[in-house]
């Protein structure tokens, strides 16, 4: 392992994580998408806490700016995930029929 640069090792891990993540997400059955979104939102909330800690503990201005950017992007991810989850749950609700529409169909 001494021959490989740590940057190369991290790049290999990153590419493998993308590959595995792609196949895991695309092979999820539709019935599990809503619970998967809820778990993803929880993970993103943990990322927000980590980003706030990282931003608070840094000393340079660039590091603080990157921490604030990480918090902002993770927050957008969490709120967008909750909106998508709510919309998906609304798709599973039964639609109520109007009383007038049901009566008109029987009269014809």
C-alpha positions, -999 to +999 in steps of 0.1 A: +000+000+000+030+023+003+033+025-034-002+039-039-010+075-030-037+081-004-055+103-030-057+073-054-070+050-027-096+076-017-106+080-054-110+043-059-132+041-028-153+070-041-158+054-075-167+021-059-192+038-036-208+055-066-211+022-084-225+003-055-249+032-046-262+033-082-270-004-083-286-004-048-309+025-055-320+013-090-328-022-077-351-010-049-387-021-054-413+008-057-429-002-024-396+006-005-389+040-020-408+059+007-390+042+036-357+046+018-363+083+014-371+086+051-338+069+060-319+092+035-334+122+052-322+110+086-287+105+072-287+139+057-297+154+091-267+137+106-245+152+078-259+187+088-247+182+124-213+170+112-209+199+088-218+224+116-192+208+139-166+209+111-174+245+103-172+255+139-139+238+146-120+252+117-097+282+117-094+293+081-120+313+063-121+289+033-128+260+057-156+279+074-171+288+040-169+252+029-186+241+062-214+267+057-218+254+021-220+218+033-247+228+059-267+247+032-266+218+007-274+192+033-304+213+045-317+216+009-313+178+006-333+172+038-361+196+030-364+184-006-364+148+006-393+156+030-413+172+002-407+143-021-416+118+007-449+137+014-458+138-022-451+100-025-473+093+005-501+114-010-500+091-041-510+062-019-540+079-003-574+068-017-591+096-036-625+106-022-653+107-046-676+138-046-712+131-035-726+149-065-705+129-090-715+096-075-752+104-077-750+116-113-734+084-124-761+063-109-789+084-125-777+080-160 
